[in-house]
Structures are given as structure tokens and as C-alpha cells.
Amino acid sequence: MSGTKGFDFNSAGLTKAKADKIWSDLKAAIVEIQNSNAAELRFEELYRNSYTLVLHKHGDLLYYGVKEAVKENLLKISIEVSGTVNAQLLEVIVEKWDGQFGHKLVMTMIQDILMYMDKTYCRLKKKEPVYSMGLLQFKEHVVMNGNVAQRLKALLLDEIHKERMGQEVDRLLLKKCLSMLVEVNVRDTEVYQEVFERELLQTTAQFYQHESQNFMAQNTVSDYLKKIEVRINEEEKRATTYLDKSTHPKLRKVVQDELITKYAMQLVENKNSGCVYMFENDKVDDLKRMFRLFSRVPQTLAHIRSSMSTLVKQTGTKIVKDPDNQKDPKRFVQQVLDCRKKFDHFVKASFNEDRSFTRDLKVSLEHFINLDSRAAQYLSLYLDEMMRKGLKGMTPEEREKLLNDVISIFRYLQDKDVFEDFYKKHLSQRLLTGNSGDRDHEKMMISKLKAECGHQFTSRLEGMFNDIKISRDMMNDFKNQQSKGGAQEADINVTVLTTGFWPVTSSDNCKLPAEAKEAADKFKTFYGNRNKGRRLTWQTQMGTAELLCNFKKGRRLLAVHTYQMCILMLYNRTERYTYAQIETLTGIPDKELRRHLLSLAHPRVKVLKKLPNTKAVQANHTFTYNQDYHSNLYRVKIPLMQMKTESKESKIPRSVLEERKNRVEVVIVRVMKTRKTLDHNALMSEVMKQSLRFAVQPLFIKKRIESLIEREYIERDKDNRGVYHYLA
């Protein structure tokens, strides 16, 4: 056996007396530690003493002895803390807990000398480790002391209230005190919640309930949002600075419920300063602040979206129903673009391009744009004017933006086939009359339409451009050939249009003057020799001409329609004709002849004189060549009167309706050919899923089904009329 003072290495056994002696020495050392006299202690020797007690089965003596020693010391501290006045309570309890020689440090030092007991005895006996046991005792004897806990709670809440009212407080002291409440319970925050958190959340709700009521009564929505944003940021900073992290979401919810959730709808719908006011007065920053705050409570964003959607629909409905807009397509489209631009800016600048706001804006724009089917026609007319004037003088970025704006409206159209029909007509007029500002811009627009709707949508439009190019090359070859035969009496310029690409309606051809007919026949022969097997049909109703006319005051070059050329060429024979004579000699259809004659005899033109001078035209009315005609211009374009049409602009063009019938029938046949047998609802569903470039109604589909049954493409089931079978 060997040994040193205060430590026995005998492993054969340890008597009760020796164990008590060792514990007595250890207790004395623990008391010295508690009294801040640990500098003179030999911690290695103390560790060996505790090790010996545990090793020789005296763990109970050591553990409960330490527990009692800690308790005795904490009872002294408890008396001191409970006797402290309120003004110093927070500082004293924090000092006793986490000061230079506070309880945490004392328990850390005691833990160091009892480390072996923690690893063996405490684990085996399922006892709290020494350090945790010490913290729990501090909770029991100091924190939960009857004269401490309630005062501690009141002081902490009072400090927070002072800070909310703008006073300076010791945040570090608060942080240490609240950390103590969390740590003393070791494994959870029950003490923190009981002593502090529950009351904090209640007082916070009461504080902001009262303050929010005052804010709402005394401020505009904008000012209210500014004030609560400051308050919310203050609470966030307070939470991260000295509150426990478990309190953050709870405190945030209480504050947001009182300041945002309760008043969200009231803030949005405020008539004097709410969302509508902000939208109408371009309050981008205010809406951005509202969105930022409401995003904390995501369900409240629905109020802003609803307000925006309602306002967009109301604004759009006014645009659609405005009588001036119905007369001016450019004004209509521009106002739609302005509306979209305005609210799109809000979505981007105020609402952070949130998907739900973007979606709701799209739905709202689609709603009012499709209230009137004329929107598709108006957009085409807007583009027509834009392309006629050209986009010259603009930078590439400006041109791109302008075309993208048009495409953005096009996306909202349900009746894209109506737009296609009108756009095709307008484009053909621009190409045939040479009134397009720039062909590159036309092609740029078509490429954008192609990107939106695919090749099928623009194949005819691209075919029109191809015809123009081919015709230009063909005319160069024709003129080169004709020049070898000497000068021609009439110069002709022909554009060959491929059937199916161009919106050409069949019309009776007029009787061309001999000079024009000779030139036309020569080209027809040239074309036949060049393109074997192709048939050329003249569309005189689409042509133009330039005539050199003699008047008393000099010659003038008149730019006229082909029909007007046929009329004027008659006056090489005599100066006066009746309406009936002109109709017989030219073969021009009655309605067109009246329009062209009145255009030539219009008071602002007066190339012809009409007797009697009325708008009505009778068979015996005469038209005389006006030798006294004069214009300051050498080349004069004769304007053509517009034909009067029935007021059915909102109706879908007949050609589009026929195309729709064909498209829907093709889809029905394709589906039935694949599925062979389908019930009515399933067939309707399949057709509705197809991309048809227009809004198809169930009744329309039903009529097409009936038509296909009549033509024996499909048949009804004999036993169940709601089931269809495909007929091969």
C-alpha cells in the first residue's frame, strides 16, 4: 500500500469513517469555491478524492452531500436577493448568477472536480449531472423564490415597456437576465415562459391593440404603414438582441396580428387613402411598403390583389365602353397599353414581381380586353397605322419595346383568329399599295407573332412576303423582255398572289381599257410561258393606276383605283356619260361604281362633274369630265370614299366563323379517330383542351358534333344517345 496526504489508494475497501473524512475535506473545498477562495485549492487532489469515493461505492454520500452543500449556499444567496430593492434586483440576481464569482462559475469549478462522478455514478443512477443539478437548485431556491419571481417578471416587462416608449434601457443586463431564465431550467424554457414570456406576449398584444387603434384613428393609411413598420422593426431588433430565440416567432405573430392582420382589409379598402387611392395617384413606395408588411402575413396579400384586380377591370371596362374609343382604335389600344403599363409597373416596382400579382393582373387584363370582340380588330388597326407611318427615328430598343407592347396585348386576346384575319387584310393592303413604312419592321412583327403562336399562325403572312419578292423579280424579267420590243403604250406592274395566302374575295372583273388590256394580255402570256400549268386570274378590284390627265390649267398625274382608271379612260372618247352608260362600258359592280364615281365627283376633288349634284345616283344622272380641274400638286392621289357598312363591328367576321367551324370539326374527328368511342362529356372535354386560338363555347362544339353526325363522320350509340362512335 502507498499513499499521500488526503488520498488513500487502498482499493480493497474504504471504511465509512474514511469516506466521511474524504467527503468532509471535499465539502470544505466546495465551500471555499463558493466563497471565491479557490486559488489556494489543489484541484487534482480534489478530483482524486471524489474519484476514490465513487470508486469505493460511496457515490450517494458524495452526490447528495454536494447537492446539500449547493443548497445551503443558495439559501444564503436567496435571502440576499429577495431582500434587494426593485431598483437593484436585476443587477444583483444577474451578478449572483453570472458575475465574476457567480453561481455558473462556481458550478463549473465543482463540476471539474466531480467529473468522474458525472461520467459513472450519475449515468448509472440516472441523476442530473452536477452542473445541471446546481442550475436547477438556483431556479428552485433563488429564481422561483416567492419574493423574487413576481418582482423579476414585473421589472423585466417594465423595462421593455420603457424601451417601447422611447427610453434607454440596459439591453445587456436584460439579455443576461433572460438568458438566466432559459438556462436555469436546463432542458427546456418552462421557467422562461412561466416567469416572463406568457406575460410578455399578453402585454405586447394589449400595448399594440391600443396603439394601433390610435394610429388608425389619427393617420392616413400611408402614415399608419410607416409607423407600424418602425414598430415591427423595433420588435425584431429587440427579439434578436435580448429575447430568447423561441420567443421570436411568437412575438412576431402577436405584433403582426395586432398591427396588420386585424386591419388589413380596412387599410386596403380605405376610401380616402387606401389601395385605390395609391394606385390612382402612383404611390409606388406606399404600395411597396404595404406589400412588404403584408407579406409577413401572406393571406392578407389577397386583399391587395383583389383591390388591384377590381380596379384594373373597372378601368378596362370604361376603356371598352368609351364611345370615343369605339370610334378611334388607336386611342383604344393606347389606353389599354397605358393601363397595362401602369399596373405592370406596380407589379414590378411595388410587388416585387410576385407571381400571384402577375397572374391576377393578366387575368384582369384578359377579362376587359375580351369584353368586346372588336379589340382584336382595333389592335390590328393600331398596328396598321404604326406600320404605315413606320418606326423610323426610333432606336432599336424603342422599336423592340413598342412591338413587345403590342404583343403583350395580343397575348390577352382570346380571339386570336379574329386578329389574324384583320391583320392579314391590313398587311395585304400595305404590301400591295406600298404603304408599309419598312419591310424589316413588318418581318420583325411577324417573327414575334410566330414566336407566340407557332409557324401555322404566320405561314400565310410569310407567304405574302414571299409573293411580293417573287413578283418583284418576275416584273424585272418581264420589263427587260418588253424593252427589247420597243416602247409600250401602257406600263404595267403586276403582283402575283398565291391563292390561300391573300385575303382575296372573288369579284367580277371590270372591262379594262384597250391600252391596259393589251399590257395585261402580254404579261399573261409571259407568265404562262414561265409557269406551265398555272392559271392567272386578274383581281382588278385590288389594283391601282396612275393616269396623265390633261386639263385647261395643265397636266396632272392622278393616282387612282383601277375602277377609276377604267372610268376616266372613257373620257378619251367623249366628255359626258350617264351612269347607265358607264356601268355598261366598264362592267364595274353597281355598289363599287357608285362609290368610285362619287369619289371622283366629290366637292373636294371635282375631277368629274355630276348632274344633279347629289349623293344619290340614278341611271340617268350624268358625269362630265371637268376641264377646269386644278391642283397645286402635280401628282394627286384621289381619295376613295369608304363604303357604308351595317353596324355589326362587334360581330365575328363570317370568314373567321367558317374557319372556326372547320378547326373544331377537325379536332372532333381527330379525337374520335383515336378514341373510337367517347361519351358526350369526355368528347367535349377533349375538344376544350385543344389550343384553338379562340374561346370555344360548349354550344358551338355541340353544333359541330351534330353537323358531323349529319355528314356521317360519327354516329350516336343506338342504346345510349350520349355516346358517340367514329365511322371509318
Buried (B, 14 or more C-beta within 10 A) or exposed (E): EEEEEBBBEEEEEBEEEBBBBBBEBBBEBBEBBBEEEBEEBEEEBBBBBBBBBBBBEBBEBBBEBBBEBBBBBBBEBBEEBBEBEEEEBBBBBBBBBBBEBBBBBBBEBBBBBBBBBBEBBBEEEEBBBBBBBBBBBBBBBBBBBEBBBEBBBEBBBEBBBEBBEEEEBBBEBBBBBBBBBBBBBBEEBBBBBBBBBEBBBEBBBEBBBEBBEEBBEEBBBBEBBBBBBEBBEEBBEBBEEBBBEBBBEBBBBBBBBBBBBBBBBEBBBBEEBBBBBBBEEEBBEBBBBBBBBBBBBEEBBBBBBBBBBEBBBEBBBEBBEBEEBBEBBBBBBBBBBEBBEBBBEBBBEBBEEBEEBBEBBBEBBBBBBBBBBBBBBBBBBBBBEBBBEEBEEEEEEEBBEBBEBBBBBBEBBBBBBBBBBBBBBBBBBBBBEEEBBEBEBBEBBBEBBBEEBEEEBBEBBBBBBEBBEEBEEBBEEBBEEBEEEEEBEBEBBBBBBEEEBBBBEEEEEBBBBEBBEBBBEBBBEBBEEEEEEEEEEBBBBBBBBEBEBEBEEEEBEBBBBBBBBBBBBBBEEEBEBBBEBBBEBBBBBEEBBBBBBBBBBBEEBBBBBBEEEEEEBEEEBBBBBBEEBEBEEEEBEBEBBEEEEEEEEEEBBEBBBEBBBEBBBEBBBEBBEEBEEBEBEBBBEBBEEBEBBBEBEEEBBEEBBEBBBEEEBBEBEEEEEEBBBBBE
